[in-house]
Amino acid sequence: MTTLEQPVVRGARFFLAHTPGLVRYGSRPSRDIAHEPSLEAQIGARLRVFAEAAAYPPNQTMLGRLSPDALAKLPRPWFEHRAGVERWGPHGEIMPEEEFFALLMVFDSAGLVSLSEDFAATIRPALQAHPLLTEGDIARLKGVAEARIEETLRGTLPALPLRGREGRRIGCIRGDHAEDNTLFPDVLLENLACKVTAIMALRALLEQEKVDLRKVGYVLNSGEEAVGDRYQRGGGNLAKAVAEMSGCSCATGVDIKGFCCGPVHALALASSLVASRVYDHVAVVGGCSLAKLGMKYRGHLDAGQPILEDTLVGAAVLVSADDGRSPVFRLDSLGRHTVEAGSSQRAIFEHLVSHPLRRLGLKFLDIDRFATELHNPEVTEPAGSGNVPLLNYRMLAGLAALEKEIDPGDVERFVAERGVTGFSPTQGHIASALPFMAHAVDGLREGTLRRTLFLAKGSLFLGRMTQQADGLSFILERNGR
């Protein structure tokens, strides 16, 4: 009988693209602008420049240049901080929108994107200097005449102009069918942006970990996009497309869908594939959710602050066979929100935290950090959604008090010491536990952490097929080998 392999998380990497010019194509802004065209100018006046987004402390926390604890100590509003403009950090990169627009063409396999000749010539040197892009990538950047862009926009197929933050048109993306709305340009742009951000995150991770690309056997994509056409709207396999453009020529893969819970489901499946010795390396990726750009823009306008939902995020996590130093993925720690559990917040936390801890003979205080929905409160509070991580951690601490593992008077101390300050862009699945992964891997490798528990909650009722909630959790533990 084959013995099980111990799966470990080798690393995590994030790719951020500051895309203020695409905020107008977020689901909420685009719908509102259609009814009230003057909103486009109001939104444009509150969009940040790249230096502001790059210096933004929550973004620097995503990139690993700032710890969540250090972020918590910074006075708010965070968007007023201007120091420390850094493009690269230990955990990833933030890219200006001009380069990201160019990548839309570079990784476009269907000839959907057209960029003007002037723009392509201007941006080419920046792409040539990028450490993760190849000569083959650069060769796919081919500008076209303005007349060609005008022709595409006036053609029989629907098309969208691509504009920068200040409104300058630099190209367009066309649809690929006159009647199939799943192949209209807005949907194709969402899918392509998801693909590009996932590719860049995965390329960075594999370069960081010095993994032989031919040994990555499987890619699981956990993004929220639904690639397909009118006959199978979400049936596509973006994982294979990401593997293709990331140099993983010996890999196959599949998409995993679970709304905000998708990445944690994918990590559990990746660890199971490694544990059963099917693959030595499985990559879990999650591209951006362009539809959520500017989702809470009205609250930001009303508060007189910049529109902070202007950044797309891609993530990649590598699960591998035990290397003796990386944190161990405890498959025996999986907490599951079952059908019979019910959808109350207490029931969800009991099934995702209390039950697996009890099963392993552990207590709440045996977990150094809990990672859950890590939405940036500076984004959510002006829109009336509150501080989501803080509410979750107070409920978690209250549960520990109910189970008599801490005193009721220690609830706030528990929150401060074992919670994580929210710093993630509101990109749905990206914000759910995943942003702390790279920080956790660092801490578990360095010995400053012993155990971290990741829990994700999903809103399955969004698909109108059930009123059920969803959830999954797991423990990462310091490698004791």
N, C-alpha and C positions, 0 to 999 in steps of 0.2 A: 504494500500500500504506500502511495506517495505521501510523504509528510508535508505539512503545510509550511509555507514560507512566511516569515514575519514581514508584513508590509511596512514601509516607512514613507514619510513625506520628505522628499529630497529638497524641495524648495518651492517657492511661489514668487510670481512676478506679475507686475501690473503695468499696463500701458494706458496712459491718459492722453486724450487729444482734446485740446481746448478749441471748441468749434462754435464760437458765438454766431457765426454766419448761418449755422444750421438750426439755431433756436427757433426760427420762424417755421421750421418744418416739424417741430415737436407736435405731438397730437393736440395738446390743449391750445398752444398758440395758433396753430394753423386753423383750427376750427373757429377760434375767436376772431382772428383776422378776416376770415371769410365773411363774417357778419358785421365786423367793425374795422374796416381797412385802416383807420387812423391809428389803431393799436400797433401796427408795424413800426411806425416812427417812435412811439413811446417805448416800445421794447428796445429798439435800436439805440436809443439814448442812454439806456441803462446797461448796455453790454460791456463787459470788461475787456481790456487789452491783455495780450499774452503775459506781460510782465506781472500784472496783478494776479492772474490766475496761477502763474508759476510760483509766486511768492506766498500764495494763500496757505496758511498753516494746515488746514485739513488736507489739502493736496500734497503738501510736503510730508504729512504723516502717512498718506498712502504710499509715497515714494520711499519711506524709510529714513528720511533725513531728520524726522522729528518723531519722538515716541508718543503714544497716546497719553501717557502720564504728563509729558512735557506740554502737550497741547492743552490738557486740562488746566494747567497753571497759567496759561496765557489769558490776559484779559480780553473780553469780548467788547465790541464786535471784532471778530478775527479778520474780516475783510478790510479792516483799516491798516493791517500790518503790511508793510512794504519791504521789509528786510529779507535777505536770503533768497533772491531770485535764482533758483537752480533748476535746470532742465532735467538733470539726471540725479537719481538717488540710489541707495543700495537695493531698493525693491522695484525700481522701474524708471520710467521716463514720462515726461509730459511734453507733447509735441504741439507746435503752433499749427493753426488751422490750414495755413497755406501748404505746408508739407503734407498734412493729412488729405487735403483735396487731391494732391498729386498721387498719394497712395491709393485713392479710390480708383484711379486709372491703372496704376501699376498692377493691382490685384483684381482688376475687372476682367473676367474670362469671357465675357460675352459682347464686348464692344459697346457697352451701354454709355460709358462716360466719355464726353468730349471736353477737352480743355483748350483754351486759346493758345496760339503759338507763342505770343508774348509771355503769357504766364508760365508755360512749360519751360521756356528758355530761362526765365528768371529763377525758377525754383530748382532747376536741374542741379546746380552746384551743391545746394543743401542736401539733396538726396544722395549725391555722390559721396558726400562726406559722412553720411550716416553709417555707423559701424555694423548695422544689421542688414543693410541692403546690398545686393549683389549687382554685378554688371548686367546680368540678365534682367533684374528688376528695373534698372535704369533704362534699359533698352525699350521697355514697354511704355515709357513716358513719351508720347508723341503728340505734340500740339497740332491743332487744326486751325484753319482760317476762321475769322469771325463770321464770314458768310456761311460757312458750314454749320456753325452753332445756330445762327438765325434760321437756317433751313430746317434744322432738327426741331427747333422750338415751334416752327410753323407747320411741321409735317403732319401726316395723318395719324401717327402714333403719339400718344400723350408724352410730354417731356416737362422737366422742371429745370429752371435755371439754377446754377450754383453760384452763390454770391458770398463774398467775405463779410466781415463784421460791419464795414462801412457801406455795404450795398453794392460794391463793384462786382460786376458779373465776370467770372473767370472761366465759365464753362456751363455744361448742362449734363443731365442724365435723362435718357429717354426710356420709355416703357418698351415692352417687347410684345405687346398684344393690344389691339384696339378695343377689345371688349372684356378681357379677363382682368378684373381689378386686382387680382393677386400678382399680376405682372405689370401693374402701373408703376410709374417712376418713384412715387413716394414709398411704396412697399419695397421695391428693388433697392432704393437708397438705404432703407433701414437694414435690409439683409446684407448689403455690401459693406456698410459701416460696421456691422457686427462681425463680419468675416475679417475685415482689415484689423480691427482692434484685437481680435483673438490671435491672428497670425503674429502680430508684433509682440504680444505678450509671450506667446509660446517660443518664438525665435529668441527672445531675450532670456527666457528661462533655460532653454537647452544650451545656449551659449554660456550662461553663468555656471551651469552644472557640468559642462564639458562632457555631455552625453553623446555617445555615438548615435547619430540620427537614425541609422539603419536598425538600431536595437529598440527603438520606440515602436512597439507592436500595435498599440491601440490608442485612439484618441476619442474621448467622450466630450461632446459639446453640450454645455448646460445653459446656453443663452436662451433668451425669451423669444427670439424671432421664430417665424413659422414659414419656412421655405417650401414652396410648392407652386402648383397652379390650381385652376378651378376644379380639377378632379381629385386633388389630394393637397389641400391648402397648407397643411403643416407636415407633409410627409417627407420633406427633403432631408438630406444628410450634409449639414454644413461641416460636421466633424471631418469628413473626407476632404472637403475643399480646403480646410485649414491645414490638414496634414500635408496635402499636395504642395501648398505654397510655403510650408515651413521646412521642407526638405526631408520629411519623414516618409521616404519612398517605400519603405517596407511595412507601413502601417495601414490598417483599416480603422474603422470607427463608426460611431453612431451618435445620434442626438438623443439627449435625455431631457424630458420635459417635466417640470414640476413647479412652475412659477418661481417664486422666491426660494423655494426649497430645492430647486434643481441641482445646484452645485454640490450640496451635501449628499443628495442621493447619488450623484455621479462619483463623488469621492468614496462612498461606501462600496459602490460597484467596482471602481478601479482597484480598491484595496482587496476586494474579494478575488478579482482576476489575478492579482499578484500573489495573494496567499495560496491560491490553488495552482500556482506555477504555470498558468496559461501564458502569461507575459511577464517579462522582467521589468518593463517600464510601461506605465500607462499615463498618458497626459490627460488632464481634465482642463478644459478651456471654457470660458464664458465670455462672449463678446458683448458689446455695448447694447443699450436699449435707446436708440435715437428717438423713439416716440416719447420718451420721458424727459427730453430736453425742455426746459421752461415749464414743466408741469405745474409748478407753484408760483409762476411769475407774477400773478396778480397780487399775492401777498407781499412779494418783494417790491413791486411798484408802490403799493399802499404804504409800505414801511419806509419808502425813500432810500432803499439800499440797492446795490447792484443786483442784477439777475444772476444768481449763483449756480443755477442748473444749466451750465453752459459747457460742461465737460463730459465727453464720452469715455468709458472705461472698459478695458478688456483685461481679463485675468487668466492666468495659467498656473496649474499646480502639477507637480510631477510626483507620482506614486511609484515606488520602486521596491525591489527586493532589498532586504536588510543590508546596509552598508556599514553597520557598527557604530554610526555616529548620528544619523538623522533620527528625528522623533518617530516613535512607533505609533502606528495607527491601530488602536485597540478595537479589533472587530467584535470582541466580546462585550464592548461597551455600548453598542448601538442602542439608542433609545428611539422608540417608534411610536408615532401617534397613530394608533389603530382605529379602525372603523368604529369599534364600540366605545372608544374613549370619550366621545362627546367633544364639543367645540369650545367649552369654557376655557378661559386663560389658565385657570388653576389646573384643569385636567391636562391641558397641553404641557404645562411645566412639570407636572407630576410624571407624566409618561416620558418626557424628554430628559429629565434631570433626576428626580427622586428614585424612580424605578431602576434605571441602570446603575446608579450609585449604590443602591441597596443590594442589587444583584452581585456587585463586585466587592461588597464589604467596605465601601468607601463612604465618607461623609462629605457634606458640602465644603467643609474647610480643608478637605484633601485636594480640592481643585484650586489652583492658584489664580486662574483667570477664566471667566466665562465669556465667550464671544457669541453674540446674538445679532439682532438687527442694529447695525451700527450707522444708521442714518445721521448725517450732520444736522444737529439741532438748529444751526443758523439758517438752514434751508427750510426746515419743517415748521419751526415755531411761528414765523410771520404769517404762515398760511393756516394757522390754527390747528396744526397736527401735534403740537407739543414736542417734548424731548423724548423721542421714542426709546432710545437705549435706557435712559434714566427710569422711565416707567417700567420697562421690562426688568431692570435690575432691582428695583424696589419690590416688585412682585416676587422675584426670585428670592430675595432676602426675607420677605414676609413668609414665604413657604419654608425656608430654613428655620425661622422662628417658630412657626406652627409645629414643625417636627421636632422642636426643642433642641436644635443643634446650635442655635445662637440665642442670646437674650433679645427680647424685643427692643431694648435700648441700643442694641448693636447693629440695627438695620442699616443706618446711614454709613457706619464704618465698613460694613460688609460691601455696600455699594461702591464706596470709594476705593477699597483695597482689591476687590475681586471683579468689579465691573470694568468696562472699557468705555472711555469717552467716545461719543459718536464722531466720525470724521469722514464717512463715505459719501460720495455723490449718490443721489437718490436714483440709482440705476437698477432698482428692483432686485434681481437675483444677486447682483454684485454686492449690495449693501448687507445682505443677510449672512453674517458671520465671516464671510470670506476675507474681508479687508484685514482682519487680525492675523491671518495665516502666516504671512511672512514674518511679522513680529514674533509670533509664537515659535516658529522654527528657529529663529535667532536665539530666543530666550532658552528654549529647550536644549539647543546645542551648546550654548555657553554655560548652562547650569544655573541661570537665574530663575528658571521655572522648572517645576517638576511635572505638573499636569495642567493641561488646558482642556476645557470642554466647549465644543462648538455645537450650537443648536440653531436650526433654521426652521422658520414657520412659513407655511405656504397658504395662500388664499384660493383654494380650489373652486370656490363658488364664483370666481371671476369668469369661468368658462360656462356658467349657467347649466352645468350638467349635474351638479350636486351642491348641497349646502355644507358639505364636509370641509373642515380645515385639514391641514397636513402638517407634518413635522418630522424631523429626523435629527438625531444628535450622535456625537461620537467624542471620544477622548483621545487626545494626542499626549504621549508620555515620553519622558526623557529615556533615551536609549541606554539600557543598563549593561549592554554586552561588553 
